Amino acid sequence: MPILAFLEACPGVGLLVSGVILLTVSTVLYAEQIATLAQILPLAFIGAFTSDHLGFYLGRWFGPKFHHTPFAMKRIDKIQKGEAFIAKYGTLSVAGGRLITAVRSLVPMMVGVSSASRIKFTVADILACTIWTTGLGLLIIGLDNLFS
């Protein structure tokens, strides 16, 4: 569970790994009573939180040089969307970025590039991952009820 949550938000990899995989695996584990929500959700939270922080610290490490990397050059449209989102919403962009699939893996890195405070990022990310994990739980329960 934490690996899937990590991969779907991991910088670079998250653009290729869909959150649908995490949702499907979580729902099957829950529906087949292999795992409970109390087991699934904290593990998903840990994976998401870890991935966001990896992105943030990569952004801080690369800084402005990030825009000139081959990775950034290939994804310039998504990066521009992420930067516009961050410029518009500031720290709240961390929570919004976690909920928007297209920029989920890029927003933490872009916040890191912008030299945001580590403490503010961590607090915002705890909130963001809590909201995201709650939504995941509601989707799992809803899909289980749909197929029951």
Order of alpha helices (4+ residues) and beta strands (2+ residues): alpha-alpha-alpha-alpha-alpha-alpha-alpha-alpha
